[in-house]
């Protein structure tokens, strides 16, 4: 409906230039502002494990937020039933926290990590590996893992049929914008169909609906097929109309690599929900979020019985060597602006 409304505005502008233009000035996308905004806040990441049998051996893995070019993060405090240890997955180098304990009536199976975060506006950036000569072959070598398929993010097959007979520019940034526009037009943000939220590019292509994982998985499939290194990033959104409160769930976005401009961020699902922000959300993300992990098919450390995680944002818990049901994990995420 929102996309249809925007199309109606464009048609009206063609028929009635003066009156429609006045309306369009208030509703059509605006270009990103030049200034960088910063948001400082405390973020609490917690959960309670329910219905544990007495004496059960419990293992817990959680993603650990870290400082990166878009955010400064400090883990200020943590409380857990067992000692908190840290490691990294071999492929993406995400920091992973883990602890284990024996279930006991005297131990409340609850844990919490408290962070202080300062997040700035995300814009294209060059990191250490993408600095230097603007050589696409060099960039592909450094980021080969972001050109390969994941289990639910293929680089061939059904999703690539969307590119049939489509002319794409040679310039990498312009090519990324074409793919961004393609996903924006192909999909609608809709969580009513069973199967959404798994970040399955084929499902997203067929259903033409989904949430942020589905939008950005399709974008990543298309990008990688076109030799654009692209990576998945996931964390939590912060509301813009309040300074504290509970966070209901995760949010994700994507980055693709331009040898000329560096890593460029996109948030297509938010653009779909707010089409007036479409231009702004290509190459420019507001600071109302915090990132926790990067990549797909993440292998936990220490090793888990479950195998690679499709993506890693919520706690992974195993009890007596079996994956604990999600329904028996009460999540508790909140924030407070500083």
N, C-alpha and C positions, 0 to 999 in steps of 0.2 A: 504494500500500500504506500509506503513512504517513497519507494522508487517511482511508482506511478504518479505520485504527487509532484515529484521533481520533474518528471517528463511532461506533465501537464503545464508546469510553469514555463518550460522551454518552448512548447507549442504556442502558449499564450503570448510569450514574448515575441514570437515571430509574427503573430497576427496583430498584436496590439503593443507595439514597441515601447511607447512612453509609459503607459500604466503598468505593464507587466514588469518593466525594468525596475520600477520603484519597489515592487513587491520582491523581486528577485534579489535585490540588495540585502534583504533581511534573511533570506532563506537559503541562497546558494552557498557552496563551500567557500571558505576564506583561506588564504594562504597562511602558512605557519608564521607566527610572530618571530621576530629576530631575537628577542630577549630569552634568556634561560631562566625558568622558574625553579624554585627549590621548595621541597616540602620535608619538614623534619617531624618525626613521629616515633612513638614507641609501638612495637608490634609484639603481640603475645601469641605464641603458637603452642597450643595445648590439646590434650585429649584425655579421656577417661576410658579405661578398658573394662567393659562390663561382663558379668557372669563368668568370671574365671573360676575354674574348679580349684579347690584347695590343693596345694602342692604342685600345681602345674608349672612347668618350666616355660618362661615367657621371654621371647626375644623381640626387640623393637628397633626399627630403623626409621630415621627421620631425615629429610633434607635440611641442610644447614645454609641459611642465607649468608652471602659473603659480599665483600666490597668488590665492585667492578667499575668500569668507566662511567656508569650511570648512577651508582649508589655507593654511599659509604655506610658500612654496617659494623656494629659492634654487638657481640653477644654479651649482655650485661649480667644475666643470671639464668640459672637452670635448676630445675628440681625434678628428680626422677627416682623411681624405686631402686635402681641400680646405678653403678658408676657410668657416667657418660663418656664414651670413647669416640674418636674421630678417625675417619679414613676417607679415601677418594676412589671413585670408580675409575677404572683404567682408561676407558674410552674418552669420556668428556671431562674428567677431573672435577666432577661435582663433589663438594664436601658432604660427607654422610655421617650423621651421628648415630650411635647404636648403644644399647644397654640391654642387660638381661637380669632377670630375677625370678625367684620362686614365689608363686602366688601364696599369700598368707593373709588370714583375716586381719592381722595386725598392720598390714601394709595396704594403704589405699592405692589402687592401681591407676594413679593419675600422674601426668607429667606436664611440664610447661617450660618453654624457653622464651626468654624475654630479650628483645633486641632494641637497640637504638639505631634508627635509620635516618639517613638524609638522602633523599632521592631528587635528582634534577631532571629537567626536560631531556628526553633522549633524542639525539640528532645523529646523523651519520658521523662515524669516527674511524680513524685508522688506529689499529692496535700495533703492537711491536712486529707481528708477523706480516701485517699487510702494509707496513711502511716501506719506503724505498722505491725502487723502480716500479712503475705501474705495468707489471708484467703478468698477464692473465695466467700463463702457464705456471708461474711461480706461486700465485695465489691458490690455484687448484691443487698444487702439490702440498702446500701447507694445510689446506682444509679439505683433504680428500674425503674425510669421514662425512663432510657435509655435502658431498656430491653423490653418495651412495644411497641405496634404498634402505628403508627400515621395514620391519615386518608388516606394518599397515600403511607405509608411505612408499609405494612403488615409484619407479622412475620410467616405467613403460606401462603399456596396457590401457585400460579404460580411461583413466584421467587424461592421458595424453591425446586422446581423440578430440578433446576440446580445442587443441591447437591446429586441427586439420584445416588447411587452406587459410590459415591466419598468418599474415605477414608481420614479422617481429623485427624491430630495429636492431642494428648491430651494437649500438651503445648499451652497455650493461644496465645502467640506471634506468634508461628509457624502456629497456626490455622488461625490467622488473616492474615498472609502472604499468605496462601493458598487461602483465600477468595479474597484477593487483586488481586492475579494472575488470579483467575477465572473471576472476573469482567473485568479485563484488556483484557483477551482473548475474552470474550463474546461480548464486546461492542466496538464501534468506535465513536470517537468524530465527530458528524455530526448534524448540526442544520437545515437540509433541510426538515425534516418530521414534519408536523403539530402535536403538542402535546408535543414537547420537552420543557424542561425548567420548568416543573411543579414538578419535583422531585417525579414522580410516578413510584414506583418500578415495578409494573405490566407492565406499558407501556414500561419502559426501557427494561425489560426482553423480551417482545415481539418484540419490534422494533430493539433491539440490537444497538441502536444509542442514541444520546442525548448530552446534555451539562453537566457541572459539577454537577448540582442538580440531574440529572438522574443517573449518574455514582455512586454518593455517597449515594443516596437513596437505590439503589440496594445493595450496599455493607453493608449498615446499616441493611436492612432487613435480609440479610444472616447472619450477625454477631449476631444480636439479637436472631435469630432462634437457633443459636449455643451457646446461653447463654453468649455471649460477649457483655457487655454494650458498646453501640456505640452512639456517638452524632454528630450532624450536626453543622457546624460552617460556617458563611458566612460574607463576607466583600468585600474588593476591592483589585484587583491586582495592582502592580506598575511595569511599564516596566523596564527592566534591561538595556536598551540601551539609556535611556535619564534621565535627572535629574529634569525635570519639564514637565508639560503638563496636558491635559485633560485625564480623565479616562472615558472610554466608558461604562462600566457596572460592575456588580458584579463578584465575584468569590467565590466558596465555596470549602470546603474540609471536612474531617471527622476525628474523633478520636475514638479509641476503647481501652477498659481497659484490661490490663493484670495485674493480682494480683501481679506478680513478677516484672514487669518492669514499671508499672504505665500506664498513658495515652500515647498511641502511635499514632502519626499523619500519615495520608495517603492523597495523592492527586493523585487519579487514572486518572482523566481526563487530567491532565497535563502530566502524564506519557504516556498516549495514544498519546498525541500530540508530545511528545518528548521521544520516546522509549529508547533513550540512557540514559535517566534519571530515568528509571523505578526502579532500585534498590535504587537509592538515595531518591526517593520520597515516599518510605516506611520507616516511622520512622524518616524522616528528611525533613523539609520544609524550603526553603530559606526565608529570611526576607523581601522579596519584596511583602508585602501584609499588610493589616490591618484588624482586625476582628471587626465586629460590633454587631453581635448577635449569640446566640446559640439556637438550637432546632427548632422544627416544631410545627404547630398548636398553635401559640403564641396568647394569649388573651391580647389585648391591655388594658392599663389603662391610663386615664379613659375609661370606656366601650365605644365601638363603635357599630354602627348598623350592621357592616359587619360580626361580629363574629370572630373566631380565624383566624389569618393570617397563610397561608401555610408556609411561612418563611418571615422574616422581615428584609429588607435591604433598600427598597425605601420608600419614604414618603407615608403614608396613609392619604387621605384627604376626608372629608365628607362636603357636602354643603347642607344646609337646610335639614339635616337628611338623605341624600342620598350619596352613594359613588361617588366621582368625577372621571370621566373617565381618564385613564392613558394618553390618547392622549392629554389631556388638562393640563398636568403637564410637564413642561420643566425642565429636570434634569440637574444639573451642578456640576460635581465632578472634582477636580483637585488636583495636588500635586506639591510640590517643595522640593527637597532635601536640607538638612541643612549641 
